[in-house]
Every structure is written in C-alpha cells, then in structure tokens.
Amino acid sequence: MFDCKLICTDIDGTLLDTNHQISAENKRVIAKAYQKGITIALCSGRKASSLEVLQKELGITGPLGCYSGALVVDEGKILASHPIAWEDAQKVLSFLEGKGFESFIYTDRRWYIQKESPWMAFETSVSKTEGRVVPFDELPDHCANNGELPYKLLVMSEDPLAVQKMESQLQQKYSSLFNIYLSGPRYLEISAKDVDKGHALEAICEAYGYETSQAMAIGDYFNDLGMLKIAGYSVAMDNAPDEIKRHAHKVTASNSEDGLAKAIEAIL
C-alpha cells in the first residue's frame, strides 16, 4: 500500500475548478488527509501570498512551492530559493517588445506590470493579490531598494497558437538561461534554469525527512511534469494534455468533477 506522507498539488486546473473556486468536496477530502497527518503542499506558478489565501480557505498550514519550484517556503522559512538575473530577464523582455504579448514579473513579494490592462485585472481577481504598475526598465532599481528578488516572468496572449510559437522561439534563444514552459494554453512561464516543481517536492521532502517515494503529486499541465516524474505516486487530471497523462501513474476525473478529491480519497 502507498505510504503517503506528502501531497503536492497544483492549483489552477487541479485544485481549482473552471470558475477558479475550491469545491466543497475538494475541501472535505483535503481536510481529511490533513487530519490524518499528511503534509499538504500547494505547488504552483503563483506567489506565496496568493497561495496563503488558499491555505486559509482550506484550513491548513504547511509548505508552499511558489513560482513552479523557484521559491519554496514554509511558515515564513525559505526552504529553497532560485531567483533569476535581472540582466537575463531584460533580454527576454526586449525580445518580446512589440510582438503583441503581455508580461508580468514576479518577485518574492509581489508582481509587476508595465501598465494597466485587462490581464492585470484578471490576475488580481484570480490570485487575490494586487499587482503594481512599474516600467520594467525601472524595476531592477525599484526592487533592489525594496530588497526584492525576481523569480518568474509570465508571458501571455489570447492566441494559444501564438503562445506555442513564442515558446519555440524563446527555447531556441534562451533555453541556456531559463526554464521555459507552458503553464496553460495562453500562458508561458520563464524561471530559473533546471528548476521545476520536482525541485520543490524534493526540498519539502528533505525538510520533513520524507522519501520522494512517500510523496503524491497531482497536476494538469507541463509545469507539473517535474513533480509528476519523481513522486512515488503521480496523478494527472482528466483535463490534462495526453502527454501529461502519459507521465502519471493514474488519471483522475477533471477539475470540474472533483478529480483532486477522488485521487486523494483513493489513497486514504
């Protein structure tokens, strides 16, 4: 029988339904696992304060894998930190300029955009955290003055095909500097080279004294592959692309059908 000590779950497309809400069933089963002493880790491309809002809603505490593993924290303690270099981030932003994409920059404290847009309003509503408008050429000095480090770039377009093409272009130019991956049909994430959610899972296991074979990972997209590959038991959502499903031990129901709850209930 699978000896589960840790559950690492993705957020968007996994824990949250299509309306970006946590269902009552997901809450019930996560509470059941938590009460049994299983550590619940929220692992996402999101920042810590956004994940803490979800922790509070779930009634749990514990580790957070932020920015797809680039920053791992636990009750204010940093378990792992892999920021990106400002000069490298500026290279990507310069390449993107004038190509019709929106970009956010995330630090360990907040997220930034160059000017207000519908993307900003959407991110605020989904993440439940406010962004700040700062010209990107001023951002390194702004963040240095505030003691902030950059951890992620998020590149967006309403056109999924354009996002796929841009991923290919960025891979060709900057794969030696960054991890570049799709986190959704309209979203492209850029973070520290060779760091992913698998590293978050490993950092949490090391901190808690668990083996990776005692960890369960649940996700739905390409930024989840790292943790799905190394977890002792991995589950893909039914709404995941087929390539993601091929890397999982099991496939559960979709995020609109309480797939997360079903997957966790099966191992309790």
Contacts in CASP RR format, 6 or more apart in sequence:
PFRMAT RR
TARGET T0000
AUTHOR 0000-0000-0000
METHOD contacts of the structure
MODEL  1
MFDCKLICTDIDGTLLDTNHQISAENKRVIAKAYQKGITIALCSGRKASS
LEVLQKELGITGPLGCYSGALVVDEGKILASHPIAWEDAQKVLSFLEGKG
FESFIYTDRRWYIQKESPWMAFETSVSKTEGRVVPFDELPDHCANNGELP
YKLLVMSEDPLAVQKMESQLQQKYSSLFNIYLSGPRYLEISAKDVDKGHA
LEAICEAYGYETSQAMAIGDYFNDLGMLKIAGYSVAMDNAPDEIKRHAHK
VTASNSEDGLAKAIEAIL
2 216 0 8 1.000
2 232 0 8 1.000
2 233 0 8 1.000
2 267 0 8 1.000
3 213 0 8 1.000
3 214 0 8 1.000
4 33 0 8 1.000
4 38 0 8 1.000
4 214 0 8 1.000
4 215 0 8 1.000
4 216 0 8 1.000
4 233 0 8 1.000
4 267 0 8 1.000
5 38 0 8 1.000
5 39 0 8 1.000
5 208 0 8 1.000
5 210 0 8 1.000
5 214 0 8 1.000
5 215 0 8 1.000
6 38 0 8 1.000
6 39 0 8 1.000
6 41 0 8 1.000
6 201 0 8 1.000
6 204 0 8 1.000
6 205 0 8 1.000
6 208 0 8 1.000
6 210 0 8 1.000
6 214 0 8 1.000
6 215 0 8 1.000
6 216 0 8 1.000
7 33 0 8 1.000
7 38 0 8 1.000
7 39 0 8 1.000
7 40 0 8 1.000
7 41 0 8 1.000
7 215 0 8 1.000
7 216 0 8 1.000
7 217 0 8 1.000
7 218 0 8 1.000
7 264 0 8 1.000
8 41 0 8 1.000
8 43 0 8 1.000
8 65 0 8 1.000
8 197 0 8 1.000
8 200 0 8 1.000
8 201 0 8 1.000
8 204 0 8 1.000
8 215 0 8 1.000
8 216 0 8 1.000
8 217 0 8 1.000
8 218 0 8 1.000
8 227 0 8 1.000
8 231 0 8 1.000
9 15 0 8 1.000
9 40 0 8 1.000
9 41 0 8 1.000
9 42 0 8 1.000
9 43 0 8 1.000
9 217 0 8 1.000
9 218 0 8 1.000
9 219 0 8 1.000
9 260 0 8 1.000
10 43 0 8 1.000
10 44 0 8 1.000
10 197 0 8 1.000
10 218 0 8 1.000
10 219 0 8 1.000
10 220 0 8 1.000
10 221 0 8 1.000
10 223 0 8 1.000
10 224 0 8 1.000
11 42 0 8 1.000
11 43 0 8 1.000
11 44 0 8 1.000
11 45 0 8 1.000
11 46 0 8 1.000
11 51 0 8 1.000
11 54 0 8 1.000
12 20 0 8 1.000
12 44 0 8 1.000
12 126 0 8 1.000
12 183 0 8 1.000
13 219 0 8 1.000
13 220 0 8 1.000
13 221 0 8 1.000
13 237 0 8 1.000
13 239 0 8 1.000
13 255 0 8 1.000
14 218 0 8 1.000
14 219 0 8 1.000
14 220 0 8 1.000
14 224 0 8 1.000
14 237 0 8 1.000
14 255 0 8 1.000
14 260 0 8 1.000
15 22 0 8 1.000
15 26 0 8 1.000
15 42 0 8 1.000
15 54 0 8 1.000
15 255 0 8 1.000
15 260 0 8 1.000
16 22 0 8 1.000
16 255 0 8 1.000
17 23 0 8 1.000
17 255 0 8 1.000
17 256 0 8 1.000
18 255 0 8 1.000
18 256 0 8 1.000
20 126 0 8 1.000
22 54 0 8 1.000
22 57 0 8 1.000
22 58 0 8 1.000
23 258 0 8 1.000
23 261 0 8 1.000
25 258 0 8 1.000
25 261 0 8 1.000
26 258 0 8 1.000
26 260 0 8 1.000
26 261 0 8 1.000
27 57 0 8 1.000
27 58 0 8 1.000
28 261 0 8 1.000
29 260 0 8 1.000
29 261 0 8 1.000
29 264 0 8 1.000
29 265 0 8 1.000
29 268 0 8 1.000
30 40 0 8 1.000
30 58 0 8 1.000
30 60 0 8 1.000
30 260 0 8 1.000
30 261 0 8 1.000
30 264 0 8 1.000
31 58 0 8 1.000
31 59 0 8 1.000
31 60 0 8 1.000
32 264 0 8 1.000
32 265 0 8 1.000
32 268 0 8 1.000
33 40 0 8 1.000
33 264 0 8 1.000
33 268 0 8 1.000
34 40 0 8 1.000
34 58 0 8 1.000
34 59 0 8 1.000
34 60 0 8 1.000
36 268 0 8 1.000
39 62 0 8 1.000
39 63 0 8 1.000
39 204 0 8 1.000
39 208 0 8 1.000
39 210 0 8 1.000
40 58 0 8 1.000
40 60 0 8 1.000
40 62 0 8 1.000
41 62 0 8 1.000
41 63 0 8 1.000
41 64 0 8 1.000
41 65 0 8 1.000
41 200 0 8 1.000
41 201 0 8 1.000
41 204 0 8 1.000
42 51 0 8 1.000
42 54 0 8 1.000
42 55 0 8 1.000
42 64 0 8 1.000
42 65 0 8 1.000
43 64 0 8 1.000
43 65 0 8 1.000
43 68 0 8 1.000
43 69 0 8 1.000
43 197 0 8 1.000
43 200 0 8 1.000
43 201 0 8 1.000
43 217 0 8 1.000
43 224 0 8 1.000
43 227 0 8 1.000
44 50 0 8 1.000
44 51 0 8 1.000
44 65 0 8 1.000
44 66 0 8 1.000
44 68 0 8 1.000
45 66 0 8 1.000
45 67 0 8 1.000
45 68 0 8 1.000
45 69 0 8 1.000
45 152 0 8 1.000
45 183 0 8 1.000
45 189 0 8 1.000
45 223 0 8 1.000
46 66 0 8 1.000
46 67 0 8 1.000
46 127 0 8 1.000
47 66 0 8 1.000
47 67 0 8 1.000
47 106 0 8 1.000
47 108 0 8 1.000
47 109 0 8 1.000
47 110 0 8 1.000
47 111 0 8 1.000
47 127 0 8 1.000
47 129 0 8 1.000
48 64 0 8 1.000
48 66 0 8 1.000
48 71 0 8 1.000
48 73 0 8 1.000
48 108 0 8 1.000
49 109 0 8 1.000
49 110 0 8 1.000
49 129 0 8 1.000
50 127 0 8 1.000
50 128 0 8 1.000
50 129 0 8 1.000
51 64 0 8 1.000
51 65 0 8 1.000
51 66 0 8 1.000
52 64 0 8 1.000
53 128 0 8 1.000
53 129 0 8 1.000
55 61 0 8 1.000
55 62 0 8 1.000
55 64 0 8 1.000
61 75 0 8 1.000
62 74 0 8 1.000
62 75 0 8 1.000
63 72 0 8 1.000
63 73 0 8 1.000
63 74 0 8 1.000
63 79 0 8 1.000
63 204 0 8 1.000
63 207 0 8 1.000
63 208 0 8 1.000
64 72 0 8 1.000
64 73 0 8 1.000
64 74 0 8 1.000
65 71 0 8 1.000
65 72 0 8 1.000
65 73 0 8 1.000
65 197 0 8 1.000
65 200 0 8 1.000
65 204 0 8 1.000
66 72 0 8 1.000
66 73 0 8 1.000
66 151 0 8 1.000
67 106 0 8 1.000
67 151 0 8 1.000
67 152 0 8 1.000
67 191 0 8 1.000
68 152 0 8 1.000
68 179 0 8 1.000
68 181 0 8 1.000
68 183 0 8 1.000
68 189 0 8 1.000
68 191 0 8 1.000
68 195 0 8 1.000
68 196 0 8 1.000
68 197 0 8 1.000
68 200 0 8 1.000
68 223 0 8 1.000
69 80 0 8 1.000
69 82 0 8 1.000
69 191 0 8 1.000
69 195 0 8 1.000
69 196 0 8 1.000
69 197 0 8 1.000
69 198 0 8 1.000
69 199 0 8 1.000
69 200 0 8 1.000
69 203 0 8 1.000
70 81 0 8 1.000
70 82 0 8 1.000
70 83 0 8 1.000
70 84 0 8 1.000
70 151 0 8 1.000
70 152 0 8 1.000
70 191 0 8 1.000
70 192 0 8 1.000
70 195 0 8 1.000
71 78 0 8 1.000
71 80 0 8 1.000
71 81 0 8 1.000
71 82 0 8 1.000
71 83 0 8 1.000
71 108 0 8 1.000
71 151 0 8 1.000
72 78 0 8 1.000
72 79 0 8 1.000
72 80 0 8 1.000
72 81 0 8 1.000
72 199 0 8 1.000
72 200 0 8 1.000
72 203 0 8 1.000
72 204 0 8 1.000
73 79 0 8 1.000
74 204 0 8 1.000
74 207 0 8 1.000
79 203 0 8 1.000
79 204 0 8 1.000
79 206 0 8 1.000
79 207 0 8 1.000
80 199 0 8 1.000
80 200 0 8 1.000
80 203 0 8 1.000
81 108 0 8 1.000
81 149 0 8 1.000
82 151 0 8 1.000
82 191 0 8 1.000
82 192 0 8 1.000
82 195 0 8 1.000
82 199 0 8 1.000
83 108 0 8 1.000
83 149 0 8 1.000
83 150 0 8 1.000
83 151 0 8 1.000
83 192 0 8 1.000
84 150 0 8 1.000
84 151 0 8 1.000
84 152 0 8 1.000
84 153 0 8 1.000
84 178 0 8 1.000
84 190 0 8 1.000
84 191 0 8 1.000
84 192 0 8 1.000
86 139 0 8 1.000
86 140 0 8 1.000
86 143 0 8 1.000
86 150 0 8 1.000
88 174 0 8 1.000
88 177 0 8 1.000
88 178 0 8 1.000
89 105 0 8 1.000
89 150 0 8 1.000
89 153 0 8 1.000
89 190 0 8 1.000
90 136 0 8 1.000
90 137 0 8 1.000
90 140 0 8 1.000
91 174 0 8 1.000
91 177 0 8 1.000
92 153 0 8 1.000
92 170 0 8 1.000
92 174 0 8 1.000
92 178 0 8 1.000
92 190 0 8 1.000
93 103 0 8 1.000
93 136 0 8 1.000
93 153 0 8 1.000
95 169 0 8 1.000
95 170 0 8 1.000
95 173 0 8 1.000
95 174 0 8 1.000
96 103 0 8 1.000
96 155 0 8 1.000
96 166 0 8 1.000
99 166 0 8 1.000
100 157 0 8 1.000
101 155 0 8 1.000
101 156 0 8 1.000
101 157 0 8 1.000
101 162 0 8 1.000
101 166 0 8 1.000
102 113 0 8 1.000
102 117 0 8 1.000
102 119 0 8 1.000
102 155 0 8 1.000
102 156 0 8 1.000
102 157 0 8 1.000
103 113 0 8 1.000
103 114 0 8 1.000
103 136 0 8 1.000
103 153 0 8 1.000
103 154 0 8 1.000
103 155 0 8 1.000
103 156 0 8 1.000
104 111 0 8 1.000
104 112 0 8 1.000
104 113 0 8 1.000
104 119 0 8 1.000
104 123 0 8 1.000
104 153 0 8 1.000
104 154 0 8 1.000
104 156 0 8 1.000
105 111 0 8 1.000
105 112 0 8 1.000
105 113 0 8 1.000
105 136 0 8 1.000
105 139 0 8 1.000
105 150 0 8 1.000
105 152 0 8 1.000
105 153 0 8 1.000
105 154 0 8 1.000
106 112 0 8 1.000
106 150 0 8 1.000
106 151 0 8 1.000
106 152 0 8 1.000
106 153 0 8 1.000
106 154 0 8 1.000
107 143 0 8 1.000
107 148 0 8 1.000
107 149 0 8 1.000
107 150 0 8 1.000
107 151 0 8 1.000
108 148 0 8 1.000
108 149 0 8 1.000
108 151 0 8 1.000
109 146 0 8 1.000
109 148 0 8 1.000
110 129 0 8 1.000
110 130 0 8 1.000
110 131 0 8 1.000
110 132 0 8 1.000
110 148 0 8 1.000
111 123 0 8 1.000
111 127 0 8 1.000
111 129 0 8 1.000
111 131 0 8 1.000
111 132 0 8 1.000
112 131 0 8 1.000
112 132 0 8 1.000
112 133 0 8 1.000
112 134 0 8 1.000
112 136 0 8 1.000
112 139 0 8 1.000
113 119 0 8 1.000
113 120 0 8 1.000
113 131 0 8 1.000
113 132 0 8 1.000
113 133 0 8 1.000
114 133 0 8 1.000
114 134 0 8 1.000
114 135 0 8 1.000
114 136 0 8 1.000
115 133 0 8 1.000
116 133 0 8 1.000
119 156 0 8 1.000
120 131 0 8 1.000
120 133 0 8 1.000
123 131 0 8 1.000
124 130 0 8 1.000
124 131 0 8 1.000
134 142 0 8 1.000
139 150 0 8 1.000
143 149 0 8 1.000
143 150 0 8 1.000
151 191 0 8 1.000
151 192 0 8 1.000
152 189 0 8 1.000
152 190 0 8 1.000
152 191 0 8 1.000
153 189 0 8 1.000
153 190 0 8 1.000
153 191 0 8 1.000
154 183 0 8 1.000
154 187 0 8 1.000
154 188 0 8 1.000
154 189 0 8 1.000
154 190 0 8 1.000
155 163 0 8 1.000
155 166 0 8 1.000
155 170 0 8 1.000
155 187 0 8 1.000
155 188 0 8 1.000
155 189 0 8 1.000
155 190 0 8 1.000
156 163 0 8 1.000
156 186 0 8 1.000
156 187 0 8 1.000
156 188 0 8 1.000
157 163 0 8 1.000
157 166 0 8 1.000
157 186 0 8 1.000
158 186 0 8 1.000
159 186 0 8 1.000
160 185 0 8 1.000
160 186 0 8 1.000
163 182 0 8 1.000
163 185 0 8 1.000
163 186 0 8 1.000
163 187 0 8 1.000
163 188 0 8 1.000
164 182 0 8 1.000
166 188 0 8 1.000
167 180 0 8 1.000
167 181 0 8 1.000
167 182 0 8 1.000
167 188 0 8 1.000
170 178 0 8 1.000
170 180 0 8 1.000
170 188 0 8 1.000
170 190 0 8 1.000
171 180 0 8 1.000
174 180 0 8 1.000
174 190 0 8 1.000
176 193 0 8 1.000
177 193 0 8 1.000
178 190 0 8 1.000
178 191 0 8 1.000
178 192 0 8 1.000
178 193 0 8 1.000
179 189 0 8 1.000
179 190 0 8 1.000
179 191 0 8 1.000
179 192 0 8 1.000
179 193 0 8 1.000
179 194 0 8 1.000
179 195 0 8 1.000
179 196 0 8 1.000
180 188 0 8 1.000
180 189 0 8 1.000
180 190 0 8 1.000
181 188 0 8 1.000
181 189 0 8 1.000
181 196 0 8 1.000
181 222 0 8 1.000
181 223 0 8 1.000
182 188 0 8 1.000
182 189 0 8 1.000
182 221 0 8 1.000
182 222 0 8 1.000
182 223 0 8 1.000
183 189 0 8 1.000
183 221 0 8 1.000
183 222 0 8 1.000
183 223 0 8 1.000
184 221 0 8 1.000
184 222 0 8 1.000
189 223 0 8 1.000
196 223 0 8 1.000
196 225 0 8 1.000
196 226 0 8 1.000
196 227 0 8 1.000
197 217 0 8 1.000
197 223 0 8 1.000
197 224 0 8 1.000
197 225 0 8 1.000
197 226 0 8 1.000
197 227 0 8 1.000
198 217 0 8 1.000
198 226 0 8 1.000
198 227 0 8 1.000
198 229 0 8 1.000
198 230 0 8 1.000
200 227 0 8 1.000
201 212 0 8 1.000
201 215 0 8 1.000
201 217 0 8 1.000
201 226 0 8 1.000
201 227 0 8 1.000
201 230 0 8 1.000
201 231 0 8 1.000
202 212 0 8 1.000
202 230 0 8 1.000
204 210 0 8 1.000
204 215 0 8 1.000
205 211 0 8 1.000
205 212 0 8 1.000
205 214 0 8 1.000
205 215 0 8 1.000
212 230 0 8 1.000
212 231 0 8 1.000
212 232 0 8 1.000
213 232 0 8 1.000
214 232 0 8 1.000
215 227 0 8 1.000
215 230 0 8 1.000
215 231 0 8 1.000
215 232 0 8 1.000
215 233 0 8 1.000
216 231 0 8 1.000
216 232 0 8 1.000
216 233 0 8 1.000
216 234 0 8 1.000
216 235 0 8 1.000
216 263 0 8 1.000
216 264 0 8 1.000
216 267 0 8 1.000
217 224 0 8 1.000
217 227 0 8 1.000
217 228 0 8 1.000
217 230 0 8 1.000
217 231 0 8 1.000
217 232 0 8 1.000
217 233 0 8 1.000
217 234 0 8 1.000
217 235 0 8 1.000
218 234 0 8 1.000
218 235 0 8 1.000
218 236 0 8 1.000
218 237 0 8 1.000
218 252 0 8 1.000
218 260 0 8 1.000
218 263 0 8 1.000
218 264 0 8 1.000
219 227 0 8 1.000
219 228 0 8 1.000
219 235 0 8 1.000
219 236 0 8 1.000
219 237 0 8 1.000
219 240 0 8 1.000
219 244 0 8 1.000
220 236 0 8 1.000
220 237 0 8 1.000
220 239 0 8 1.000
220 240 0 8 1.000
220 244 0 8 1.000
220 255 0 8 1.000
221 240 0 8 1.000
221 241 0 8 1.000
221 244 0 8 1.000
222 241 0 8 1.000
222 243 0 8 1.000
222 244 0 8 1.000
224 244 0 8 1.000
225 244 0 8 1.000
225 247 0 8 1.000
227 234 0 8 1.000
228 234 0 8 1.000
228 236 0 8 1.000
228 244 0 8 1.000
228 247 0 8 1.000
228 248 0 8 1.000
229 247 0 8 1.000
232 249 0 8 1.000
233 249 0 8 1.000
233 250 0 8 1.000
233 267 0 8 1.000
234 247 0 8 1.000
234 248 0 8 1.000
234 249 0 8 1.000
234 250 0 8 1.000
235 248 0 8 1.000
235 249 0 8 1.000
235 250 0 8 1.000
235 251 0 8 1.000
235 252 0 8 1.000
235 263 0 8 1.000
236 244 0 8 1.000
236 245 0 8 1.000
236 247 0 8 1.000
236 248 0 8 1.000
236 250 0 8 1.000
236 251 0 8 1.000
236 252 0 8 1.000
237 251 0 8 1.000
237 252 0 8 1.000
237 253 0 8 1.000
237 254 0 8 1.000
237 255 0 8 1.000
237 259 0 8 1.000
237 260 0 8 1.000
238 251 0 8 1.000
238 252 0 8 1.000
238 253 0 8 1.000
238 254 0 8 1.000
238 257 0 8 1.000
238 259 0 8 1.000
239 254 0 8 1.000
239 255 0 8 1.000
239 256 0 8 1.000
240 248 0 8 1.000
240 251 0 8 1.000
245 251 0 8 1.000
250 263 0 8 1.000
250 266 0 8 1.000
252 259 0 8 1.000
252 260 0 8 1.000
252 262 0 8 1.000
252 263 0 8 1.000
253 259 0 8 1.000
253 262 0 8 1.000
END
